Structure formats: structure tokens, C-alpha cells
Amino acid sequence: MKIGMLTSGGDCQGLNAALRGVAKALYNGLGNKVRLYGIRDGYRGLIEGDYHEMCERDFSDILTVGGTILGTSRQPFKEMRKAEGDSEETRLEKMLKTIKTAGFDCLVILGGNGTHKTANLLAQHGVNVVTLPKTIDNDLWGTEVTFGFQSAVDIATTVIDSIHSTAFSHSRVFIVEVMGHKAGWLTLYAGIASGADIIVIPEIPYSIKAIAQAIEKREKSGKRFSILAVAEGAISKEEAEMSKKERKALREQLPYPSVSYRIADELKALTGQEIRVTIPGHYQRGGAPCPADRLLTSRLGAAAAELIRDGRFGNMVAVQNNRIVPVPLSEVAGKLKTVPPDSDIVQAARDLGLSMGD
Ligand code: F6P
């Protein structure tokens, strides 16, 4: 059985651990009946026929290694049906050709939202596909948790933990901008875990006045500092009323490199406080997976291998009620799992006295 493996989209902790999990379980279950191939840089390698045969040794000692040994790239789903350059062929046709030429019986695809749309497209064109849910954003439909998320929560939490001492010493307001354009899971979890005072996520549009009031309330009660965890995709209540195009045009006119700097400026004007912005950025995606992600990727890898052995293709391995289950790709593709504003975790944050910026 010839199996091609690829990692696609933004990298994160646990990609190598997941590749290792799948490979170990396949070699263990199928022995020398299995031949594994690494496809380089995600769908780019599939489009360009860039792949190489791998052996058991390639998957040793990578459990704790960050990034992906296969490389990755972002290949937008909307480009897949377009012909490229002088070529008559679309990217989809090129991928199907590579799969046929290589003689792959199955593809193992590790990725997030965009990746799953293309994986589903391949499945619709008769390719045997099994996928694993990867992203620090935790915004993939059909699974309670994606790998990479818990490691990123650890990092963002550590950053906010460390900011506390400087915020206290200088009596300052600090904004820590956490990754997540569309979904606020990472900001919400890290914000609660680190004891942030105000949490701003894309799903709950913020009012700058409400944030200023929350800061003033803390000041009046004798608190020396306030810490805001702000998702990079945070939007104001006014922006929430606009179309995506209008919002983009507004943002382009503003002089701020990101939403946190805008919030900082507006809060300075309203509160007169000294405000600093910290952006951990891609640091949140790097380094070794935390133990929870090592465990998760190992379980997901073993489950993916079992699906392949049983010929149950067209599925993503997912976590539901702390069990690993297959979920059809057609149910996952194109859907985003965002934070429900009325979820118990948001309510818990409010019950603890945190402001959600609204
Ligand atoms: O999807 C993961 C993620 O890290 C998001 O949180 C972030 O908005 C985006 O990727 C950044 O993308 P890039 O690495 O391409 O700049």
C-alpha cells in the first residue's frame, strides 16, 4: 500500500508528532506492506509532483520537534480550480495526475480549515483521504480540540503570566495580542488561564468605552494594573455593523499595524493611562508540543492508521467526548467552529468578574 503524507497551512506544534503517530501505527499494523511517501510543502508538492519515499527511521526522534519535517505552504482553495500560467491544467488536475503517477492508494493530510476544503475536493474526485485536525486556532468544525491548540495556549498563557510583574511594577495597562483572526479560542483560554482582566475576541465585538470603564473600575478598587488579552481578529461594535469590504477599507485608512495598537491609542485618550502592547506572534506556533498535544497526536495518529487499514476513507479523525471518532470530510469542510458568545466558558469568565470588552 502506497501512502502519501502532507502537512498544509500554517505550521504548529505537534505536526511531527502526528506524522510519527500515523507512521508508527501503520508500520506496526501493516509491516512491510506499507510504503510511506512524504509530499513536500503541502499541496505544492502534490501539484508539482515533489515527493520522496520515507522509511521507519525518518519518523524516529521527532515527537518533540517543532514545525514539520515535510515543510508546508498555504495554497488557497479558491485557486485549486484555476489554470496556472501557460498551463491548461488546473491545480486540482495536476494533483490528481501526481496521485495517479505516484500510484498513491491513499493520502494522509494534516491541516486546518483551508486544507480541509481541498482535502474534501480531492475526496469528491475519488481520492482516498484521511485527515488529522491541526491548528492553534482550534476553529475546525467537528472536533472539540485540534492539535497545536493546547501548546499555543501554554505559550500565550506564559507570555501573559510574565507581563503581570511588569504591569504591577509600573502600574500600567498592558495589551497582549494573541493569534486568531476569526476565532477567539486561544485568547479566551489563555486569557482565563493567565488571569487576564479583559478578554477581547472576534465573536464578541468590543466597545472601547466598556473596556475603558472596566479599567477605571479596577483602578478605583485599588488595582495597580490591568491586562487585556486581545485576539488579532478583534472587531469593534461599529465595525461589526459594517460589511467586510467597508471594514477592510476603514482599517487601511488607520495608521495602526494591528488592532491592539488602535485599542491602546483609543484607551490612552479615554483613560489617560500608560499603555504598552506586546505581540508574541508566531512564537505561539513554535517549539515542542506540550504533553497534552503529544498524547492527542499519538491518539489521532493511531486512529488515522486504523481507518486506513480498514479502508474507511473520506474522514477526519476528531475528538468528541474525549474519544477519537471519524467525522466525514463533507461535514467538516467549509465550516468554522467559533466561540459561542453564550457558551459556559464565556459565562465563567464573566462570573469571575472578567470583562469581555462589551
Ligand atoms: O491559522 C494559524 C494562524 O497562526 C492564525 O492564528 C494566524 O492568524 C495566521 O495563522 C497567521 O498566518 P501566517 O503564518 O501565514 O502569517
Residues whose N, C-alpha, C, O or C-beta is under 5 A from the ligand:
A	BS01	F6P	G10 D137 M179 G180 H181
